[in-house]
Amino acid sequence: MANSAVRFEEVTPKSWRLEAPLDVSLVDKEFDRRLTELRRTTRLPGFRRGRVPDRVLIQRVAPNLRQHLAIREAQLEVRRLIAERGLAPALPPEVTVRLEPPRIEATFQVFPEIDPFDFGALAIERPRVEIDEDDIEQMLMRLDEKYVAGHPLGEVPLREALRDSMESELGEAIRLELADRVEAALVTALSPVELPTRLLERVEAETQSTDPEGTTARQTLVATLAVAQAARQLEVRPDPATLWEETERIAGRSDEPQRTLDEMWADPMWIQEIESDLLRQRVAREVLAKARVTEVRLNFTQFAELRRCK
């Protein structure tokens, strides 16, 4: 059932405005959880661990914590509502949080409609990569000499550990390569379309320092448009829950996971990049199941060189 408090408005063709309530209870719940964790772990001069008053704790350690959490919750809710509506934002929605009363306001542009793809007509080569003993030998030769000195070259555990590491990296690299190949096939099959002027100007402005001619901006926009159209056809929608899990996974690699997580959700472009990558991979899986796929055998060294050239 539609929520009457949620309002979508098409301000101009392809430009939308969204207003929705902000569930403050979710913000308060996460705020209390974070505060409990800070009480347990924070050390401040003049206070014993676990005895720092909340007022002092918030002022010195997390003065903007509630605002950061409200922004994160607003970003997730906006993405959920837009996905439910079946719209595909071309760039990150511009989200504003109003705390009195608690509401979310967002504006965004969507891509123009284009002709549907014939996925069965797409021809895509899938790399099938195997790691052989020569690949392991070459990798051993590149290892730090001190490390190798403590592990004789013929020692099985070293070779097994190295193979496991190479296979792990290979799996991720193949997923990225397949997503690239699917995207390239979609771009090639894309029917001619006029890119929205305002949207193109915005992307060109953001990449002016590295792409003064605007060539990369246009290519990026066309590729994003192709993936968005494929996602609409396949009914593949961004999943806020998966997005949240992915940001937690990425932040978990840093020395300060919570700080990194807060910085991510305060940066719409960072979130959009992660969300776009997740969508590309889901679209790639669906397209590969429908396209004409042929396997191409490569060894590890050949595939690594292929990825380096990109």
C-alpha positions, 0 to 999 in steps of 0.5 A: 500500500502506498504511503500517503506521506511520500510524494513524488513530483516530476518537476520537469521532464526527467527531473524529479522531487521526492518528499518523505517522512524520516523515521527518527526512531531508527536514527535514535536506535542506531544513536543509542547503539553507537553511544553504548559502544563509545561508552565502553571503548572511549578513553579521555583524560580525567575519566575512567573508561566507561565513566565518561558522561554522555554530554562530554562524550558526544561533545569531544568524540562524536559531535555530529553523530546524530546528524550523520546517522540521520543522513545515512538513514535518509540516503537509504530510505530515498534509494528504497523509495526510488527503487519501489517507484521503478525510477533509475537516477542518472546521478546520486539524488541530492538529499536534504534532511529536515529535523523539525519536523523530521522529513527527507527532501530529495531531487534527482534526474532520470535517464531518457527512455531508449529502445529495449535490448535484445539480450539473446543477440549479444555476443560475449566472450567469457574468460576461463582462466586456469592457474598452472605451475608456471604461473606459481613459479613466476609469482614466487620469483616476484616475492620478497627474497626475505619471505621466500628465504624462510619458505623453500621453493619446493615447500608445499604450504607456501605453494598452496597458500600462494595458489589460494591467494591467486585464486581469490584475487582471480575470482574478483578480477573475473567478475570485474572483467565480465561486468566490463564485457557485458557493459561494452556489449550493451553500449555497442547495442545501444540505440542512438540517444540524445544525452540530457544536456543538464546531466551531461553538463554536470558530469563534464563539470565534475570531471573537467580537471581530468577530462577537459574535452568531455570525452570520458564524461560522455562515455561514462554517461552512455555506459551508465545509461546502457546498464540502467536500461538493462536493469529496467528490462531485467527488473533488477533494482538497487537493493538498500540492504545489500548496499549497506552490507557492502559499505560495512564490508569496505569500511571493515578493511580500514583502521577506523571502520566506523569513521570510514562508514560515516564518511562514506554515507556523508559522500553521495558520490562515494555511495553512488559509485558503490551502488553502481558497481553492485548494480553492474555486477547484478546486471552482468549476471542476468545478461550472461544468462541470456546472451550468446556466451563463448568461453576463451581459455587464458592462463593466469599471466595472460589474464593479468596482463589483460586486466593491467591494460585497462 
